[in-house]
């Protein structure tokens, strides 16, 4: 197998929300010129805040993920290509423990603020101190759809939802997962309803099955700012029997408290009255050992395009009895992070709004870096020990 690594210093680039003051940067949605070639080929990246001092840019692809992990260096690697042929990159940051986390954003391309948070987190991790968890970050899972949203700046955050779905007949990208309790079969690539899973989600599922993270942060955004917050899906065994919610809930609420204490908006976590990690549309967590109800409909769309199994449900359900036993796994801890509002800081009109949103972006990223990737409610303490 042929592979190599080169060190590519990425030039600190487009702090776009402050583009007017930043020499060399441009507000142009196709800003480029500051990036190495490989970065230019990822159009969405050029529109987001992203800066790093040094990064190992590898020629690894998803197929060589095990090499990325064994090298254990900060790396950029190629997951594959999007449906329109854009390079879909992921980033590996080694942690100080053998526990693994995955952070994804942009499942809904319309939710640009979530992609901005992911790039900010990536920048911090490339420059900052080592996290406890080794982490893979996919900042923009559906780059084609994010570009559609970026190209209609007047509509960002509107009910037009430009970039949410790949096309008018496509299933909601967050409702395309395999049956709960079943592994992803890359030879068939079908979701719970028997529909073909979109290519970007296929790449995500393959990554999860190879990397086997203990925890996932799935970054979304929500139009109604009163529902922004950090939410946890209840974990179950492969039959859907609840494993107990308290440590998942505590992790989500701790992250929300971190954001709130520094002035961020996590209204959906109801921290003032009764702190919760339950998303308002989801069924209540069942007591350990009893059947967990699941929400199988996101939004009401024709032809049930808004229905199906979400990443939250699939990931938080254990997998057992697979023909290939390497595909069996524990339930993963998965948090769905809803950033309040779809717009990135630069999409707001006034400087005051931009600064407020920039601070909020930084707080959401810091909560992930400090709490989610830190040594809090770790799985070897709260899950494996509970099993003994
Ligand atoms: Zn979303």
Boltz pocket constraint, residues with backbone or C-beta under 6 A from the ligand:
constraints:
  - pocket:
      binder: B
      contacts: [[A, 107], [A, 108], [A, 111], [A, 174], [A, 219], [A, 220], [A, 221]]
      max_distance: 6.0
